[in-house]
Every structure is written in structure tokens, then in C-alpha cells.
Amino acid sequence: MNATTGMPTRVIPLRELQAARERIADAAIRTPLVRLNADASAEIYLKLENLQPIGSFKIRGASNRMALTPRSQLERGVWTASAGNMAQGVAWNAQRLGIPCTVVVPEGAPATKLAAVERMGARVIAVPHDEWFDTFRTHRREGLDGLFVHAFSDDAVMAGNGTIGLEILDDLPEVDAIVVPFGGGGLACGIASAIRALHPRTKVFAAEVATAAPLIASLAKGVPTEIQHTRTFVDGIGGPRVFPEMFDLSRELLDGSLVSSLDEVAAAIRLLVERNRVVAEGAGAASVAAATAGRAGTGKIVCVVSGGNIDTRTLVTILEGRTP
């Protein structure tokens, strides 16, 4: 890792993934891998990260980063920028450790996620979306001190996320492809680091939504590319661009990006509820939307259901057959 910026400089080594697995064992649960109860061209499995204590995979990376930080540094407090799930991961750990926590969120962030953060005792600062998004680049905000836990561009965070890949291979060693929701890239690249080390024939795909798909645009041009994006109920993934260091890792580790429409993601949320009694947020269902459409190919496909923190009104709208 670059000692100044904290940005990742390489693929996460297997030893760091294995160490992270032991380090976060008292925080993140080992989530089940279950078969999707639906007809499809592939044998689809669900890695249910929505069952984590905070309803999201983010507990893994946050727990690993904070466990690696000296207590003397943590005493100054922690903060993060997040649309809601990393905020919960950091706040959950801060509450457990008895240290102050602040989260910077974009205006209009989902009420369900904000309420959870506040229940954990964290202070919430809402800012305009562009200002919030730029925090991922600067790693700074005036008036905030202490440890900044980056939502994706941090080796320790990605190592924690990559423990999902280790669990998938334990449960389904013959997996042909894994589809992973892609926001900043920390989840997909963490999982892909584990897969490349242990089972390189398995493909790892990013899952994006058509209204905000910077990775596929960047891969097509060969450089990080700014796009027009629209904020929707799929709030956990997508943005105007992929950060350069994450683009380099994604290009090295991933087998491409699979893009689904909003209607397909909404249909995947309904499918998960109706067939498996699984509640997924939009980002969490993007992987399922891509796989059920056949974009990940055939064989044994694992879809990472990255989170289940969806606003109740949004879920009701989707279950009524409409797309929010």
C-alpha cells in the first residue's frame, strides 16, 4: 500500500486474505451459499451477505481495517464517506470499540441506512452528491480528524472483502463464474484476488446497472472514463467514474462487466423474495439480474448478494410489480 495515500498498489496477497479471515471472525459471520430456486440457463447460487449483522458485506472490510489500526489511533475517532453500508460497517465497529464515529453521506441517501447508522451512535453529515463523491479522492474533509476508513480503495478493506472469495471456494470449489456488484471496486477486486490465487480458471465479473455503469465504459476505452449517471433506487453501486487505481486493478483481475437495466434489477429483487425469501437491495440484486439473464454464461454461477438494506417503500413498490 502507498504509505501516504493508503491506496492499493497491487493485487491482495493470499496470505493477507487468510489473515483477514481469522482477524474478522468475531465480527462478520460466515454467510451461507444457497441455490437460487428458479429456472435458468445456469446453476445459480446466492452468497447471502445480506445476512451480515449490518445487512451488508461492508462489515468485513471495515472490521479488518479497524482491527489493523492501533488502539491509540482509534481513540481519536473514525470516519468514512458512504451512501449507507460502509457507514454501518464503520459505525458498528466503533460502537463495539467505544470510540466516536462520523459518516459523510450524500444528500438523499436511503433513510433505512441512515437510521441504522444513527442507531449505532454515529454522527451523520449530509453533503451534496458531488462533494461526497470527491471525498473518495481526497480522503479528507475539513473539521474531521481521526482514522478515515475508505469504502473501497484500501488494501485492508479489500482483504476483508476477499474473505468472501475464500468462503465461496470452500463451499463450491467447482464454481465456473462469480458475479459481484461493482461500486468502487473494492468488493469485486477483493474477491477476485482470492479467486486468482486459488482457482484462476473461475471467471469473476462485475455487475453494474445501466443508469450508472462507469466500469464497462472505462474498459471499452482502456482508461478511466467519466460518464453521465442517474441516481436511482440502486444506490449501492454506480457513479460518474471509476477511480484510476481501482480501474487498474479491475482491468487486471476481472473478466468484464455485466450491465442490467433498472427493470431487470427490480425483477431480480422480486424473484429473490418470491423464490428464496431473500430481501436484497438494488445493488445486491444486480448480480442476480445479470446471471438470470444469461450474461455470466452457463455452469455453476455464484451471485454475491452484497446487501439487503432497502427502504421499505421501495421494496413495496417493487413487489407490486413496478420499478421505482
N, C-alpha and C positions, 0 to 999 in steps of 0.2 A: 504494500500500500504506500502511496505517496504520503510521506510523513507530514507534509504541510497541508494538503487539501483533504486527505482522508479518502481520496478517490481510488478505486481499484486499478491496479496496473497489470493484472494477469488473471488467468483462469484460477478459480479457487482450488487449491491442492486437496487431494483426497484426505490427507491427514487432518486438515483443518475442518473438513466436513464431519469426520468421525469424532473429533474432539468436541465440536459443537453439539453433536448428538448427545453426548454424555453431559455436557455443560447445561443444557436446557431441559434435561429430563424431568426436573421438578416443576417446570413451568408449562411447557407445551405437552399436550397429550399425543400419543401415537394414534393417529386417526385411522379409521377403517378404510379398506378398499372394497367396494361392493359393486356388483354387476348392475348396470342400468336395465331396468325392466321394460325394455322397448325393443321393437323390431328395427334392425338397422343393418347396413351392409357390412358392418364391423362388429366385433365383440367388444362392447364398450363398458369400461369400468369407471367408477367415480372415486376419486381421492377426496374424502369429505373434510376439508379444512374448515368448513362452516361449523364444525362441532368443537372447535377450539374454545377455551374459556371466554375469549373475547369475540367469538364468531368469525375469526379470520386467521389466516396463516401468519399474519404480521407479528403474532406473539413470538414466533420462532426467532426472527432476525432481531427484534428489539431485545429479547431476553439474552441472546448471545452477545450483542454489542455491550449491553449494560453489565453483564457478568464479567466481561473482559476489562472493564473500566475500574480503576482503583476507587475504593470507597471514599477516600479523601476528595477525589474529583467529583464524585456523585453528590457529595454533601452540598455542593454549590447549586444543585438542581439540574434538571434535564429539560430539554425542549425539542420539539420536532415540528415539521411542516407536513400536514397530512389532510386529506379530504375526509378522514374519519377512522380508517382501520389502523394505520400505523400510530395515529394518535392514541387509540385504545391500547395498542401494544405497549407503548411507552408509559402511558398513564397507569396501566395495570401493574407494570413492574415498579414504577415509582411508588405507588400505594403500598405495594408489598415491602419495599425497602424503607418506607417512611421518609421519602425525600420529595421536595417540591417539583411540580411539573407544569409546563406551559405548552400549549399547542397552538400553532398558527394554522388557521383553516381558511379556505376560500369562502367568500360570501355566498350563501345559498347552499352550503354543504348539507347533506341529509340530516334531518332532525333526529332520526334514530341513532345515528352515530354520535352526534354532538351530545345527546342526552346521556349516552353511555360514558363518554369521556368525563362529563361533569359529575356523574355518579361516582366516578373514581377519584374525585377531588382535584382534577386538573383545572387550570385556568385556561380559558379559550379566548383567542384573539382572532376575530374575523377581519379579513382584508380583501380588497379586490382580487379577482382571479389572477390577473397578470402579475400583480405584486407577489401573490402567494407562490405562483409557479416559479418566479425568479429566485425565490429563496433556495430552491434546489441547486441553483448555480452558485449563488454567493455563499451559502452556508452561514449566513449572518442575518441578524435583524437588530436594529437599534433598540436598546433597552433590555435585551435578553442576554443572559450570561449562562454559564454552565455548559454541560455537555450537549452538543447538537447531535441528535440521532437521525441520520439521513435515512429517508424512506427506502432508498434502493442503491445509491452509489457508495457503498461501503462494503469492504471485504467481509467484515464480521457479520453484517446483516445478511449478505448473500450466503455465507456459510451456514447461518441458521436456517435460511430458506432451503438450502440444498439438502438438509436432512430429509425433506420430503422425498427427494430422489432416492435416497438410501432405503427408505421405507417401502417405496414402490417396488424396487428391485428385490427386496426381501419377500414381498407378498406375491409378486408376479414377475419372476426373472425372465420369462419368455416374452415380455411386453415388446410390441413392434413399434409403437409410437406413443408419445406423451404430448398432450395439448395443454398449454399453460397460458392463462390470461396475462396479457402484456400491458403494464402501465409504464413504470420507469425502467423495467427490465431486470430488477433485482431478483424476482421470483424465478423467471424463466432461466436466467443465466446461472443462478444458484443450483437449480435442479439439473440443468444441462451439464454443469461442472461434474456432478456426481455421475451422470449417465456416461459422459465421455470417458471418465476414468475407469468405470466398471463394466459398461455394456455398450461400447461405441456403435454397434450396429443399430441400436434403437434410435429412431428419429425423435427430435424434440422440436415442436412447432410452437410459435407464439399464436395467441388468439387475440384479434383486435375486432373492434366494431367499426362499421363503415363511416360513422359520423366523426370518428377521431382515430385515424389509423396512420400515425407517422412512421411506424417501422416499415411497413410494406412500401411506402413511398420512398423512404430512405434507402432501402435495399435495392429498389429499382434503379435509383440514380447512383448508388455506390457511395453516397455521402449523406450525413445528417441533413434532413430536408424539412423546412418549415411548411406546415400545411394549414389550411383553413379547418377549424374543428368546431363542432357544435356540442354544447353541454346537454346531456340527456340523463335519463334515469340510470344509464350505465356509467356511474360516476367513479368507479374504482380503477378504470383503465382509460387510456387515451389522453391526448394532449396535443399542443401545437407542434411539438418536436421531440426527437429522441436526443438525449444528451450525448456529446461526442464519445466520451469514454464508454458509455453503455452501448452505443452503436457498434464500436469496435468489438466489444465482447459478444454482442448479439450476432454480428456477422460471422464471427469465428465459431460460435457454439451452436447456433440454431439452424434448423433446416428450412426456415422460411416463416412467413406469417400467413395465417388463415383468417380471412375477414368475413364477418357475418353482418347482416342487416339488423336494424333495431327490431323488426318484426320477428326475425329468426331467434334473436336473444330472448324476446318476450315469450315466444313459443317454447323455448328450452326451459324457461322458468316454470311455465305451466306443466310441461312434461315431467320435470323433476318432482313437483308437488303431487301430481296425479298418479305417477307410476311408482315413485320411490319414497314419497312423503318427505322429501328433502326441500328445504327452503334455501334458495340461493339468491344472492343479489345479482344485479346485471352483469358485473364483471365475472362473478363466479360461474354464471351460466354461459358465458361466451365460448368457453372451451367445448361445452356440450353442444352448443349450436353448430360449431364447426364440424365436430365429429359426426353428429347425426345427419348432417348434410353430405357426408362422404368426403369432405375435403382433406381429412387426415389419412385417407386410404382405408385398406381392409386389414384384417388380422385383429390382434389384441391391442386396443387403444385405451389409454388411461386419460381421463379428463380431470384436471385439477379443479375442483370446486373451491375456489380460493376464499370465499366468504359468503356469509348469509345475512349480512346487515342491511336489509332492505326496509324502507319505510312501509308501514302497514297499508297506507292509502295506495301506494304504488303497487304493492302486491295484489291488493283487491282489484285494482283496475286490470292488471294482467290476468288474474284468474277469471275475470268476467269476459275475457277474450279480446281485450283491447290493448293497444300499445301506448303507454303513457307519452 
